[in-house]
């Protein structure tokens, strides 16, 4: 029980006959073999897989009925088969249902480097690239890629960007393309397309041209030729992902051009082959007074200037994957340009592979947020999936947490975040509770054999219900013990963004990479003033939201210190002072993790020993680290508030001096990033 099987644990299957229309393609073969390996229904049943056009079926959607699956594409048949098997395994009824994906493209972004390291990866090295790069593709590589593709397909993921957004120009060289082709060949029978992240200065760096100016004819010709070569090797290549003019990466602005000029250059190169360009809006420069405003300021003036095969990829929040951010104001504001949400599955700021944090509630919070940009109900989900604005393509991206670790994701429960990303990209209104329920049933499946003392029937009460509760509470707990009430970016960069560092500001560091820039703690209060009298970031939101956020009396507590700088004795909605409320949240986070430990310990009889011990051990570490977060936050801010820590909470276990000493240099950070 080493976790390698993910949510696809093998079960003894009953015999089943599969009848299919259409030619015997690789995708159809996958669908058939999955049914035969996994069938839990009546022995000797016949299942029909029927390819047919039907107005109610969109993209790779399907109609599932007791007779079988109907879809317009072979991938749709495969997704229908996975849904059928999921229902059988989780004991859901097999009623007739039509299921269409919310997004056309459901894509993992791997931040994998050509040398096999993974930026912000916490589960071992890359499954795609190796340091030794002899570029030999082994049987083991292929077996692993196949398992990876299968896991993706089982939750509807149909694309993978194979390399880091901080891209090496080498990715477009013959050796790397050859390996990308080998990967694409293994992923194809599961309907997973391959994409590559490219460096904007590749024409100069790889092609030896004098410039990478997007309007230069030689540059245009270079991208066309390179793209032709990519498609020669990978005919169904998905397209390019680009991080440009951001965090030191080159981009069109180096040549006095706009993001639209840059994106359109690549869009024209991939257009003949039906390819896409996913152009990231994660841009900010050190000299702006409020980093949160910059992406909007750069991109809104360009609305309508992008080709229709460009999708602007926008992180959920305006800053950077923090435990809690309001939604990015770009959602809904770009009305003539396709926009796709980017979520971070890898837990860079959410406890890495140590903390148990189920992220579905965080992503759902973003997707359900109402932007009001086209009237009430213009949620982030609807502004990105084509429901509100006409857009040719739609997509959702998730920064993957997968590596070579046996259990793929480092923490067994981090698998749930991979699973959740796929399920939400398929259905952007799916309830987190259902996702957790499915994942737990499939992944643990009463994995400890029933004994006389612990009959299998207790599984729901003894395991499923409490552990599901734990998962659903875990993200709020993480917010509470690390950055409650709208605090953000107060982690330390010393340990790669794990742990607290509200004090972290080594001399010479860019201000917008240091926590004091974000929390603004002083004798007169705490928080970043983004109101109309502050940075006015609030004006990037549509009314009535802008007005609501602008007023501390109506701004939700969750976002209070994101938008407001308030005195320590500010009266909260609860009647308590801001200082007391802050302390209570920190303490609540810690108490929650302690409760998670108890819940998990009580679940022991239902879990195999190996996964039980691993999770128990990680919860123990998380619990200690939550105390460190709480103590750091309170003791650091207390220097400014000069107020006592409320008597009803657990007193600090550390001193501020100890905490700062533990966070001392040497600073370890990847080049170019905080
Ligand atoms: C930040 C990460 C950095 C990434 C960057 C990005 O710390 O490693 O390169 O995001 O998304 O969160 O480009």
Boltz pocket constraint, residues with backbone or C-beta under 6 A from the ligand:
constraints:
  - pocket:
      binder: B
      contacts: [[A, 119], [A, 120], [A, 165], [A, 166], [A, 243], [A, 247], [A, 282], [A, 320], [A, 321], [A, 348], [A, 673], [A, 674]]
      max_distance: 6.0
